[in-house]
């Protein structure tokens, strides 16, 4: 019987799968999957993510780790990216009981074509054929399935905006400002190293007291979003009525409220926003579904 999962169920299943990698030696799957595997690789500014779905789109296995190998969509540590991804691939294959031979990956809007190919080169050097490269907003919507609205992907280094009309991405933009800026502000305010600030930022128990510190950065994200929505409407586009935040930085408590108050638009964050784009990338790992 074919299993189908809606976006919320896929995210919940992915969270269950990815939590297991926190164990010192994650166990292999009880039943090894058959059929085509859909693999997605997300080379983010702060995190490198590898996820594997079955052919119905059900998450099976994955891994993620902090890795500053990309900056503003550009690969700045090619060797480090290949080494980390190769090791992640080997560990995930051990849990799946079979080899991975291909993967889709992604790029932020506006990245030069030469740098887009650099992303594919990392994936292929790690032993995965990369025939599909998809822009990050389209990848996110491959999972979310929005018909109308805006997806704002707040990553480690940049904020990407995509406007969706009738299920299609009709406008994209990407500007510097993201989770790295949160960490820099926290480090300065609390006299911490960047690494200490990064860990403090991710601790949910600390986020309420940190909200006044990072609010100006959140408002900058909201301002970037509002400016691009206004630019699109000035071109004759529809009025956007709802914003969906994705990306790991969106998980910071209070982020949606700040963006909603600033823009005046209903704003929501799906569960496990860090994995929306990687899961969408994997869903695009089908012939003819990439944009490159």
Steps between C-alpha positions, in 0.01 A plus 500: 500500500644839402560732792453872458590759761395862521772761575438499878518121512819498292660750738394302805636181345822677404541629855460148632760374252750780559477482880649153478828636367569657839571150629872407506436213257157532335359155424428383144143490376307189603380453143728610217312705238443378147429703189631844408639717777457879487806674642545870575816689593474851645831687516399778736700785648487344846389140451561219255192277473453164328154340491370185333136426420338193351336522157170612660677787678508345847817604690726205580835629621712809517775690665595860560797679650626851560735581214600844375594392148269738312465877524217692331433201276865468392712195585800635696638172637475247217720235660328531837157476338595187303662331801202565727241399243692183412512397867129576545417298189696199632323509838154536346569216256590276794163571659314446171683180413561616142702753306378842393586584140329833425370811674340833427637820649405868504617858474380840627333729244744727321811284539719508185474191279866411551445483874184295454710241319750511787224370726438210262874435485511456880213250487661305214846499664333336799387214275147610408384577146333842507261545208254731676579842643200697622477849644433494874154665493374251242646218709321626810171520314547148364432397859262773618281503189386860546270636233537868591713696745866563578765260622780668693800271551712639784824307480837542661625783281216618279126553486332369187154620396274318258151607395266219400202545270279210395763259631787650297798706616459831315751723682819430695762704680782434746679740733763474770363467857431176684591285794869595491397859569297383801812332637718805438257727684472258791878464521542877521221553752605218736877512442508145363701336227314440175489126575357561848243742359397242238432239768320749725281611209384144433400434863120547525533578871712806414295642216248702700774705666687531170199624304561873577864454390419343163174688431676761282635220277153344482361839401765529230384164361143630511606822331674311218186292456266800499715686247495212253128444542444868425731482197307205362167672548638815333567281195132410487515184707230386738488616857660238725289415804706237683865428577646159582840505670740209445869442571666423830502861620119509477484258792614777738208564738318824416629528143159461336344756734764762422463450124120509524499818708745671265333402172138486615465163322401167654826311558551137592789261556455127429638249746868421443556788254867410457401189305238650266746585223709178529185287483379700202837453330466124543149511352653668194738205453290372210578518126410835351404669826812709557561846360859449384 
